Amino acid sequence: MATQLADRMRSQTNNYANSEEIRMFGGVCFTINGNMHCCAMRDGNGLFRVGPHQEVQALALPGASGMVHGGRAMKGFVVVSADRLGEEQALNDWVALAANFVETLPPKKK
């Protein structure tokens, strides 16, 4: 299931300039200009970096919850349940929402 989501995310994130793929958070993550954008997690859920200003709006959507990593809430990151990402348009909407934030970040130096 996570592999299928990663494949779908890959096809959508290829549309963004400077998109790359890395392993992180126990899954396959995609970056824009070196900044984490979205991730297909091992459990099949999706992780999206929506930023602090879009977080409240994103958490109000069905299937969304806050990201907790190492017992700590991660501001600006939203986990979306796999069942809410089944439709291509739903995944596209989440990828675009995260890109709205990530594209405003300065590129990370390698």
N, C-alpha and C positions, 0 to 999 in steps of 0.2 A: 504494500500500500504506500509506504513512504517513497519507494522507488518510482511508483507511478506519479505521485505528486511532484517529486523532483523533476521528472521528465516534463511534466506540464509547466512547472515553474521555469524550467530551462528554456522552453520554447517561447515563453512570454518575456523573460528577462533579456533574451538576446536582442530585443528591440531597443534596449537602452545602451547608450554609449558607455564604453569602459566597464562592461559587465563581466564579472569573473565568478568562478565557482570555487568554494572552499569547504572543508569539513569543519563543522563547529556545532556546539550544542547537541552533539550526538546525532547529527543529521547532515544534510547537504544544504549549504547556505550559498546565497548569491549576493554579490556585492555590486555597487555602483561606485566607481571612482575609489575603490578600496573600502567603502563603508558598507556594513551589513545592511541588506535590504530586506530579504525574506529567506525563509529556511523551511525545508521539508524535514520535519523532525522524525525521529525513529518510530514514534508511535502513530505516525500518519497525520498528525495535526500540522498545521502551518503556523509559523512564527513570522510576524511582520513588524518592522520597525516603523511605527507611525509618528513618532516624536511626541513630545509632551503636549503640544498644542492641539493635536488631533486625538489624543488618547481617550478623553471622555467621550467624544463622538464615536470612536471605534468600539469602545467597550459597551456602548449601548446597542450595538448590532448583534443579531442572533448568533450564538455559538462562540462569542468572543469572551476572553477572560484575560486578566493580567498575567504577565510573565513573572514567575518566581524561579530564581536560580541560586542554588546554594543557600536557600532559606531567606533570600533577600528579594524584595520586589524590584523589578527592573523597569524603571520609568520609561515610557515611550515605546515599550514592546508589548505586543498583543498576540496571544495564542488563539487560533481559530480552530475549532473542532473539525475533524476530517469530514464529517457528514455535511458541514456547511460549505465545503469547498468542492463538492461533486460537480456542480454546474460550472462550465467554463467561464461564464459571465461573472459568477461569484468570485472565482479565483482572480480573474482579470481586474475586478473592482478592488480587491485587497492589494494586489500587486501595484496598481495605480495609486492607491491611497498611500502606501508605503513610499513609493517613488516620489510622490509630492513632497515628502519630508526629506528623504535621503538625497535628492538632487540639489537641495539647498546647502548641504554640508560641504565644507572644503575637501578637496581630494586628499586622501591619506598618502603620505610618502612611503615608498617601499624601502 
